[in-house]
Amino acid sequence: MAAMFRPTRAHLLLGCLAAALAAFSSANGFLLCPVGLLILFPRRAYAESLAWCASFALPLAAYLYHYNPYHHSIHAVHAASLFLTRPFYFLAFLGCAIPYRWPAALLGIVVLAIFSLAVSYRFDRTNPVMCYFAVWIMATGLLVAWARGSIASRYSIYSSLLLIFCYFFLAQYLPICSAAFNRRRWYVASVVFAVVFCSLADARAYKHLGIRRRMVLSGIELYRANPKDNSPMINPEVERVAPEERMLEQVILSEAIEKQIYRLPPKQDTR
């Protein structure tokens, strides 16, 4: 059984190396540390647990070397109580395969309910890799909701992976609960939902790309009109959170043009 499995030295070495690379590549890679301990401790693999924790020492030292913390203003994150908004953003993270905040939170409730059902049925015993990977995504969602207090479109990949986990679990769970379960209909319904999610995300993305393009072109024309005083940055949200960014971008662009690193493109229609 999976619960009796102990990693060999080769497995442990490769796992520690992969964990270190994950932590080097992204801060949420450090969340693999507690997830790995959830796997090793029940197997009483204490020596392996120490080796597993040690694999994160070098990435941690690299992160802490000349580390400059960055703090969000409480008003920049959200005007309401963070105690109330963080659970909401956690649910929105779980369901952000839908690119709209409130529907994403509702989908997040469904995902969390299915995950809880999988845990109660000890899905980790038969599918430990998939289950603990879902635990890591949940931990990432908690970290994002706590530290950022917002949901970006790049997080949708995590939500999509959780939906795959939910699909895989329900495909095994539902036939046991109901004799009327039809695997073909389940597959077709899942494909339809996937197409709907993809279409909604693409429509929203193209809309934002159009807004971003017009913003960039307008900023370039504003800068071109008066390079000494005007900034190419036209983004009210960024200016609200970081007022100094406006002139910083003006200085950097001016230096790049002066050193012939960059050249302004020809005038274009910003409509």
N, C-alpha and C positions, 0 to 999 in steps of 0.2 A: 504493500500500500504506500501511497505518497507520504503518509504521516511517518513511516518508518525509514524513509530514505534519508541518508546522510551524504553530504557532498564529498566526493573524492578530492584529493589535493589538486588535481587538474581542474576540476569544476570550480573549486574555491579560488584558485589562482586566476582563472579566466573571469570569474564573477567579480573578484576584487578589482581586477584591471578595468573591466567594463564600468564598474561603479565609479572608480576614480576618474575615468574619461567623461562619464556623465556629469559628475560634479564639476569638472573643469569646464565643461561646455555650457552649463546652466546652473543657476543657484538651486533650482528645485531638484537637481540631481542629488543633493544632500538628503532629500527625503527618502532616498533609497535605503539609507542607514537604518531608520526604525522599521521600515518594511522588511528588510532583510532579517532583522532581529526577530520579527514576528514569525519568520520561517524557521530560523535556527534554534531559538530558545525552546520551543515545544519538543524538539528532537534532542535536547540536552547537548547540543553541539557548542559547548562553551568556549573551547579553544578556537573553533572556527568563527565564533561571534567576535572574539577579540581581534582576530585577523581581519574580519570584515570591517570593524570599526576603525582599525588602523589604516585601512585603504583610503579613508577620507581625510587623514591628517595632512597630507601634502596639498590637496586642493584647498583645504581650510586655511593653511598657512599662506597660500598664494592669494586667497581672497582677503585675508586680514593684512597683508603687506601694503602699507600706505593706503589703507582703506579710508575713503571719504564718504561718510554716510550722507544720504539725501533724504530730507524729510518733506512730506507733503503737508501743506497747510490744511487744517481741519475744514476750513471753508472751501478750499479748492477741491477737496474730495467730495464732500456732500454737505449740504446745509443742515440736514436732519441728523438725528442721533446715530452715531456709528454703531451703537449697540443694536439698533434696529436694522440698519442698512447692511451690515456685514452678513447676517444670515440670508438676506435677500440676494446679495451679490454671489454668495456661495451657490444658491439654487440656480441663479442665472448662469453661472459658470457651467454647472452640470448640464444645462439645457441650451447652451448658446449655439448649438447646431442650427437653431432657429435664430435668425439675426435681429430679433426684436426683444426688448428687455423683459416685458411682462409675460409674453408667451414663453420665453426661454425659462423664466422662473417656474412657470407651471409645468413645463416639461421636466425641469430639474426635480420637482417634487415626485413626478412619476419615476424618474431614473433612480432617485434615492429610495423610493419604496421598493422597486425591483431589486436594487442592490441589497437592501435589508432582508428581503425575502431570500435572496441567494445565500446570505450569511446564515440565516436561521436554518436553512436546509443543508448547511455545511458543504456548499458548492466547492469550497477550497480543497476538500479532500479528493475530489475527482478531477478538478481542474485548477490546481494551485497556481500555475503561471498566470492564467487569465484573471483569477480572482485577486491575487496580490498586485497584479498590474492595475486593476481597477482601484484597489486600496491606495496605490501611489497617486493615481489621478485625483482621487478624493482628497488626499492630503495636499496636493497641488492646488486644488480649488479652495481649500481652507486658507492656504498661504496667500493666494491671490486676493481673496475677499478681505483678509485681515490687513495685508500690507498695502494694497492698492485701492481697494474700495471702488473698483470700476471693472468693467469687462470689455476687453478689446477683441476685435474680430479674429486675431491670431489664436485665441484660445479655443476656437471652434473645433480644432483637430482633436482636442481632449474630449470634448463633448461627443464628437463622432465616434471615437474609440469606445466611450462608455455605452453608446447606443449599440455598437457591435457586441459588447459584453452582454447587454440586456437581451439582444436578439438571440445570442447563443444560449444563454441560460433558459429563456422562455421556450426555445425550441426543444429543450430537453425536459423542462418542467411541465409544460401544458399537456403533452400527451399522457403523462401520468395522472393528471388531475381530471382530464375529460376524454372520454372515448370518442367524442364527436370531433376532436381536433383533426383538422385537415392540413397536412404539411404543405400542400401545393398552394392553398389559399393563403396560408401564413406567409409563404415566400413571396407571393404576388403582392400582398398588402405591404410587406416590408419594402419591396422595390418601389412601390408607389410612394410611400412615405419618404424614402431616400430621394426620389426625384423631386418631390415637393420641397424638401429641405434644401436641396441643391439649387433649385430654381429661385427660391426666396433669397438665398445667400448671394447668388450671382446678380439678381436684380438689384439688391441693396449695394453690392460692391461696385457695380457699374455706375450707379447713381453717385456714390461717394467719389469714384475716380473722376467723374465729370466735374464735380464740385472742386475737387483738388486741382484738376488741370486748370480750371478757370482762375482759381486762387493763385496758382504759381505764375501763370501768364500775366495776371493783373499786377502781381508783386514785381515782376521783372520790368513791366512798363512804368510802374511807379518809381522804381529805382532809376530807370533810364532817364526819367524826366528831371531828376535832381539827385545825382549819385552822392553828393556830399551830405545831404540831410535825410533822404528817404531810404527806408528799409525795404528789402524785397519780401519781407515777411508780412503777410496779411492773414492773420488767423486770430480772431477775437478770443478763442478759448485758450490758446497758448499765451497770448498777451495777458490774460487775466491771471493765469497760474504763474507765469514767469515774465514779468514786465521787462526785465533786462534783455530778454531774448531778441527783441526787435532791433535794438542798436547793435547787439553782438553780431547778428547776421549781416547787418550793413557793413560793419568793419571787416568781417571775414571775406565777404564778397568783393569789397573794394581792394583788399590786399591780394586776393586771388587774381583779379583782373590786372592789377598793377604789375604783378610778377609773371604775367602771361600764363598763369596756370589755367585760367578759365576765360572764355570769351562769350559775351552776351549773344544770344541767338537773334536772328532777324525778327522784326516786328511781326506779330501774329494777331489774328482776330481772337479776342478774349470772350466773345459771346458764346 
